């Protein structure tokens, strides 16, 4: 019995040692392969550094010198293009990168888009976007329509490719996305669209998912698109509180309004956030028109509304005089204190 246990133990030790030896050999061989690949990549980068500078910066058509010939060349070129893309901001450079990538890298990335490992697929998707390889758009659309399971991250970045290179499909994507998108994701997609395509989406605003509506309002403000002020002003009468507040925030960023009278009913809003936004917006109209509503807001029950109203008044010499007169006239101690503090801050 003991002899049998000893034999079993010995066999177990031999098996474990064999497995350990195999694993060690695998790790060593893999390291040697990676080291060799890295060496070839570095050799390509060193050898062709000047050639790539000539192609991308000096715009010399020397593709025969730099086009990939071996597997490691593709990885080396990816590093080179990535560094130029990151460190040099130029439309001409981006165009040169796109031309080269479409001509010489599309087959490489097409294979990687269909790889079994999601990390390799995702990296390829990133590069299609970074290097503007629009020739692979149809491949990406086929992937999305194939019924194959992809991660939400992959789907989202594939959507970015389609929106970027085939904006005519934006309507369908924004109205019925294949995955759940939040406001952040919608914003990223909207930033890829040209103004004409965004204008078409505005016509469909009521049919867009709520996160997309919020993102569209935010992008209007970020792009400082003052031509959309009428659209935003229509939203300040929306039945949804959040929609009204977001529209008011966007208007306060744009710093312009069409008619002050349509804003005055907001003084009676039961939501202090709306009254706060009104106090900010009134800063952008002549003090002769804004002084009365601002003095009323100075007596608001919310501290932040009173503070913003005073700030909007103190921003002009005439407004500062009105604020000083208000201090003398008002019996509201809280408003008086706030006005004094804001005047002191402005000195």
C-alpha positions in Angstrom: 0.0 0.0 0.0 2.8 2.4 1.0 4.7 1.4 -2.1 1.8 2.2 -4.3 1.4 5.7 -2.7 5.1 6.4 -3.3 4.7 5.4 -7.0 1.6 7.6 -7.4 3.4 10.5 -5.6 6.5 10.1 -7.8 4.3 10.1 -11.0 2.6 13.2 -9.8 5.9 14.9 -9.2 7.1 14.0 -12.6 3.9 15.2 -14.3 4.1 18.5 -12.3 7.7 19.0 -13.2 7.0 18.2 -16.9 4.1 20.7 -17.0 6.3 23.3 -15.3 9.1 22.7 -17.8 6.7 23.0 -20.7 5.2 26.2 -19.3 8.7 27.6 -18.7 9.7 26.7 -22.3 6.5 28.3 -23.6 7.2 31.6 -21.7 10.8 31.7 -22.8 9.9 31.0 -26.5 7.1 33.6 -26.4 9.5 36.2 -24.9 12.0 35.4 -27.6 9.4 35.8 -30.3 8.1 39.1 -28.9 11.7 40.3 -28.5 12.4 39.4 -32.1 9.2 41.1 -33.3 10.0 44.2 -31.2 13.5 44.3 -32.8 12.1 44.2 -36.3 9.6 46.9 -35.5 12.3 49.1 -34.0 14.5 48.5 -37.1 11.7 49.6 -39.4 11.0 52.7 -37.4 14.7 53.7 -37.3 15.3 52.9 -40.9 12.3 54.8 -42.2 11.9 57.7 -39.8 13.1 60.3 -42.3 11.1 58.7 -45.1 7.9 59.0 -43.0 8.7 62.6 -42.2 9.1 63.3 -45.9 5.8 61.6 -46.7 3.7 63.1 -43.9 5.2 66.5 -43.3 7.0 67.4 -46.6 4.3 65.6 -48.6 6.7 63.7 -50.8 5.0 60.7 -52.5 7.6 58.1 -51.5 5.1 55.3 -50.7 7.4 52.6 -52.3 10.0 53.3 -49.6 7.6 53.0 -46.6 4.8 50.6 -47.6 4.7 47.4 -45.5 6.4 44.3 -46.8 6.4 42.1 -43.7 4.0 41.4 -40.8 6.0 43.5 -38.3 6.0 46.4 -40.7 2.3 46.9 -40.1 2.8 47.1 -36.4 5.6 49.6 -36.9 3.6 51.7 -39.2 0.7 51.7 -36.7 3.1 53.1 -34.1 4.5 55.8 -36.4 1.0 57.0 -37.6 -0.3 56.9 -34.0 2.5 59.2 -32.8 2.1 61.6 -35.6 -1.6 61.7 -35.1 -1.2 62.4 -31.4 1.5 65.0 -31.6 0.7 66.9 -34.8 -2.6 68.6 -35.4 -3.0 69.2 -39.1 -5.8 68.5 -41.6 -3.2 67.9 -44.3 -1.4 65.4 -42.1 -4.7 63.6 -41.4 -5.4 63.4 -45.1 -2.0 61.9 -45.8 -2.4 59.3 -43.1 -5.9 58.4 -44.4 -4.6 58.0 -48.0 -1.8 55.7 -46.9 -3.9 53.7 -44.5 -6.7 53.1 -47.1 -4.2 52.1 -49.8 -1.8 49.9 -47.7 -3.3 49.1 -44.3 -7.0 48.3 -45.0 -6.4 44.6 -45.8 -4.4 44.2 -42.5 -7.1 45.9 -40.4 -9.9 44.0 -42.2 -8.4 40.7 -41.0 -8.0 42.1 -37.5 -11.7 43.2 -37.5 -12.7 39.6 -37.9 -10.2 38.2 -35.3 -11.5 35.9 -32.6 -10.0 37.9 -29.8 -12.1 41.0 -28.9 -9.1 43.0 -27.9 -7.6 42.7 -31.4 -10.9 43.5 -33.0 -11.4 46.6 -30.8 -7.9 47.8 -31.5 -8.6 47.5 -35.2 -11.8 49.5 -34.8 -9.9 52.2 -33.0 -7.4 52.4 -35.8 -10.1 52.6 -38.5 -11.3 55.7 -36.7 -7.9 57.2 -35.9 -6.5 56.7 -39.4 -9.8 57.5 -41.2 -9.9 54.2 -43.1 -13.2 54.9 -44.7 -12.8 52.0 -47.2 -13.6 49.6 -44.3 -17.0 51.2 -43.5 -18.9 48.6 -45.5 -17.0 45.8 -43.6 -18.0 47.3 -40.3 -21.7 47.6 -41.3 -21.6 43.9 -42.4 -20.2 43.0 -39.0 -23.0 44.9 -37.2 -25.6 43.2 -39.4 -24.1 39.7 -39.2 -25.9 38.7 -35.9 -22.5 37.9 -34.3 -22.2 38.9 -30.7 -20.0 41.9 -30.0 -19.4 43.8 -26.8 -21.2 47.1 -26.3 -17.8 48.8 -26.5 -17.2 47.3 -29.9 -20.7 48.2 -31.1 -20.4 51.8 -29.9 -17.1 52.4 -31.7 -18.5 50.7 -34.8 -21.3 53.2 -34.7 -18.8 56.0 -34.6 -17.3 54.7 -37.8 -20.6 54.5 -39.6 -21.7 58.0 -38.4 -18.3 59.4 -39.3 -18.1 57.9 -42.8 -21.7 57.4 -43.8 -23.7 60.3 -42.1 -26.7 59.4 -44.2 -27.3 56.5 -41.8 -27.2 58.8 -38.8 -31.0 59.2 -38.6 -31.5 55.4 -38.1 -28.7 55.1 -35.7 -29.8 58.0 -33.4 -33.4 57.0 -33.4 -33.0 53.2 -33.1 -29.4 52.4 -31.9 -28.5 48.7 -31.8 -27.4 49.0 -28.2 -28.4 51.2 -25.3 -26.7 54.6 -25.4 -26.4 57.2 -22.7 -26.1 60.9 -23.1 -22.3 60.7 -23.1 -22.2 58.2 -26.0 -24.8 60.2 -28.0 -22.7 63.4 -27.5 -19.6 61.6 -28.8 -21.5 60.5 -31.9 -23.0 64.0 -32.5 -19.6 65.6 -32.4 -18.7 63.5 -35.4 -21.5 64.9 -37.5 -21.4 67.9 -39.9 -23.7 70.8 -39.2 -26.0 69.8 -42.1 -26.6 66.4 -40.6 -27.2 67.8 -37.1 -29.8 70.2 -38.6 -31.7 67.2 -40.0 -31.7 65.6 -36.6 -33.2 68.7 -35.1 -36.2 68.3 -37.3 -36.7 64.8 -35.7 -36.0 66.1 -32.2 -39.3 65.0 -30.7 -38.7 61.4 -31.9 -35.2 61.1 -30.6 -34.5 59.1 -27.4 -34.3 61.5 -24.4 -30.5 61.0 -23.8 -30.0 62.0 -27.4 -32.1 65.1 -27.0 -30.1 66.2 -24.0 -26.8 65.5 -25.8 -28.0 67.5 -28.8 -28.7 70.5 -26.6 -25.3 70.2 -25.0 -23.5 70.0 -28.3 -25.3 73.1 -29.6 -23.9 75.0 -26.6 -20.4 73.5 -27.0 -20.3 74.4 -30.6 -21.5 77.9 -29.8 -24.2 77.5 -32.5 -26.1 80.8 -32.0 -28.2 80.0 -35.0 -30.1 77.5 -32.9 -31.3 80.1 -30.3 -34.9 80.0 -31.6 -34.9 76.2 -31.3 -33.6 76.4 -27.7 -36.1 79.1 -26.8 -39.0 76.9 -27.8 -37.8 74.3 -25.4 -38.0 76.6 -22.4 -41.7 76.1 -22.5 -41.4 72.3 -22.6 -43.5 70.3 -20.1 -40.4 68.4 -18.9 -38.5 70.3 -16.2 -35.1 68.8 -17.1 -35.5 69.7 -20.7 -36.3 73.3 -19.8 -33.3 73.6 -17.5 -31.0 72.1 -20.1 -32.2 74.5 -22.7 -31.8 77.5 -20.4 -28.2 76.3 -19.5 -27.4 76.1 -23.2 -28.8 79.6 -23.8 -26.8 81.0 -20.9 -23.6 79.6 -22.6 -24.5 81.0 -26.0 -25.1 84.4 -24.3 -27.8 85.7 -26.6 -31.6 85.8 -26.7 -34.2 86.9 -29.2 -36.9 88.4 -26.9 -36.5 89.0 -23.2 -40.3 88.9 -22.6 -40.6 85.2 -23.2 -38.2 84.6 -20.3 -39.9 86.8 -17.7 -42.5 84.2 -16.7 -39.6 82.0 -15.5 -39.4 84.4 -12.4 -42.5 82.6 -11.1 -41.1 79.1 -11.7 -41.4 76.8 -8.7 -38.0 75.3 -9.6 -35.1 77.4 -8.4 -32.7 76.0 -11.0 -34.8 77.7 -13.7 -34.8 81.0 -11.8 -31.0 80.7 -11.4 -30.6 80.2 -15.2 -32.8 83.2 -15.8 -30.6 85.3 -13.5 -27.5 84.2 -15.6 -29.2 84.9 -19.0 -30.4 88.4 -17.9 -26.7 89.3 -17.7 -26.6 89.3 -21.5 -29.2 92.0 -22.2 -29.0 95.8 -21.6 -29.2 96.7 -17.9 -32.1 99.0 -18.7 -34.2 95.9 -19.5 -32.8 93.5 -17.0 -32.6 95.7 -13.8 -36.2 95.2 -12.7 -36.4 91.4 -13.1 -32.9 91.1 -11.5 -33.9 93.2 -8.5 -36.9 90.9 -8.0 -34.6 87.9 -8.3 -32.3 89.5 -5.7 -35.1 88.8 -3.2 -35.6 85.2 -4.2 -35.8 82.6 -1.4 -32.9 80.7 -2.8 -29.3 81.9 -2.0 -27.9 80.9 -5.3 -30.6 82.8 -7.2 -30.0 86.0 -5.2 -26.2 85.7 -5.6 -26.4 85.2 -9.4 -28.9 88.1 -9.8 -26.5 90.4 -8.0 -23.5 89.1 -10.0 -25.4 89.9 -13.3 -26.1 93.4 -12.1 -22.6 94.2 -10.9 -21.0 93.3 -14.2 -21.7 96.8 -15.6 -21.0 100.3 -14.2 -24.7 101.2 -14.6 -25.7 97.9 -13.0 -23.4 98.5 -10.0 -25.1 101.9 -9.4 -28.5 100.2 -9.6 -27.3 97.7 -7.1 -26.2 100.4 -4.7 -29.5 102.1 -5.0 -31.3 98.8 -4.4 -29.3 98.4 -1.1 -30.6 101.8 0.1 -34.2 101.1 -0.9 -34.8 97.5 0.0 -36.1 96.2 3.4 -34.9 92.7 2.6 -31.9 92.2 4.9 -30.8 89.0 3.0 -30.9 90.8 -0.3 -29.1 93.8 1.1 -26.4 91.6 2.6 -26.0 89.7 -0.7 -25.7 92.9 -2.7 -23.1 94.3 -0.4 -21.0 91.1 -0.6 -21.1 91.0 -4.4 -20.1 94.6 -4.7 -17.1 93.9 -2.4 -16.1 90.9 -4.5 -16.1 93.1 -7.6 -13.7 95.7 -6.2 
